[in-house]
Amino acid sequence: FMTEFSQAYKNYRIIMVMDRASWHTGDKAKKWENIVPLFQPPKSPELNPVEHLWHHVREKGNFKNHTFHSLCEVERHLMPELNK
């Protein structure tokens, strides 16, 4: 995703807000010339609006131990829960 995003907006300088998950900060996290990460403070999920969505999905949705094989499948499963 990040490589495609970086290439799609290669003429822009992008500031992307990220949490401190290991895949964002670890040695394997690739660095892009036009994307500057702005890391949230540790242990502050309340600052990340998507965390409220994940909480709702975990509490109300039927997603426990469920493997999805495509993005379309996720959408078919998720949208009815979000529209309630």
N, C-alpha and C positions, 0 to 999 in steps of 0.2 A: 504493500500500500504506500509506504513512505517514498519508495523510489518512483512510483508512478506519480504521486502527488508532487514530488520535487521536480520531476520532468515537466509535468503539466503547467507548473507555475515557475519555470526556470528563470523568467525575467523579473521575478518578485523576491523580496526578502520577507520570509515568513517567520513569525514568532508563534510557536506552537506550545500550548500549555500541556504539561505532562505530569503524571504522578511519578513517584520514584520506583516504580516496578523495575525489577532487574532487567527485563528486556528493553527498557528505555535507557538504563544507565550502565549496563554491563559492558564488558570488553567487546562483546559481539554486536552491540548496538552501533549501527553504521552512522557515520556522521555525513551530513549533506551540507554542501556549501551555502545553499540558500534557505536552510531551515535552522532557526536558532531555538533550542528548547528552553522553555521557562518552567523550571521544576517547582511544583508545589511544596510547601513545607512538609516534613515527615508527619505521618499520623494525622492528616487533616482531610479525610474524605469529604467532609461537609463543604469544602471549597470546590469540589468537583461535581457539577450538576448531574452528570451521568450516574453518579453513585446513588442518587435518589431513585433514578429509574431502575437500576439494578436491584435496589432494596425492594421496590414494588414487585418486580418480576420474580424475585426469589420468594417473597412472601405470598403472592397471589397466583403466580403462574405455576404451571406444572413442568418445571425444568430440571428437577433434581435427577441426576444420573441419566440425563438424556443426551444422546449424541445426534447431532444434525449433520447431514451429508451435503447440504448446499445452503446457500444464503436464502434461496427461495423457501426452503423448508423452515428455516428460522423465522422468516417473515410470516409464513402461514400459521405458525404456532404462536408467535408473539403478538401479532396485530389484534386478534380478538381479545387478548388479555388487556392490551393497552386501551382498547376502545370501550371497555366496560365502565 
